[in-house]
């Protein structure tokens, strides 16, 4: 596809934020193309929780319905590819994918982020079910007296503070990590136990956890282990377009204003790549805002 005539809006990323943004453009009867690689961040989660009217559904179920509804609009279209490069300026953006070149008057970056998981045997295989990052998304289902927090940074002290509302928490350490004085003081003030021997691995059937293994060989029974991994934007598109970013506790995200506009005229951003709050509902709402703002910018 070499689309000589530019789309009114191209949305890069087709998960909750991207599809919500595209819906606003399609309903405004403007042409919108969604370019999606098919690898949303939440693909490892067995179910989505806390999303109004969607509680308990799988992320793919929600996205399937969303795609069916969006692409029923005649001005909306999709290509399942990855954007390799982006350049240009307002009214004249050019995007290259594997096999396609498309043009756009406006861009909405909704690429999401990828989690950089710590190196611990068994963790990657159980990510999204036995190993979790958000108690608001998954805490209710695993609440009880056998919860753990895997400390790879000082953020784990805050995470443990939150997770303890779902059950009895033990903090486990990554080999070589030591809490700073402030984080250690916070844990002591809360009375949360910290296992001094570092973790060596995680074991259990399939993607579930039965226990963690310590460096000294001991095994501690657990129902779930929480971790706060660092994140990276899923593609370098924002960098290629020279969008400003903001440092966050888990990774940089695209700087946006109250209408999801980036520092680059004509470029908007929404979702996990443009927020310190990584949550499906927030991503969808930000997508709506970005879509409306992109449309209104076309009117000017």
Secondary structure, DSSP 8 states (H G I E B T S, - for coil): -B--S-EEEEEE--SHHHHHHHHHHHHTT--EEEE--S--GGGG-S---SSTTTTT--HHHHHHHHHHHHTTSTTEEEE---EEEEEEETTEEEEEESS-EEEEEEEEE---EEEE----BTTGGGBTTTEES-HHHHHHHH-EEEEEEEESSTHHHHHHHHHGGGEEEEEEE-TT----HHHHHHHHHHT-EE-SS-EEEEE-STT--SEEEETTS-EEE-SEEEE--EEEESSSHHHHTT--EE--SSS-EE---TTSB-SSTTEEE-SGGG-S---HHHHHHHHHHHHHHHHHHHH-
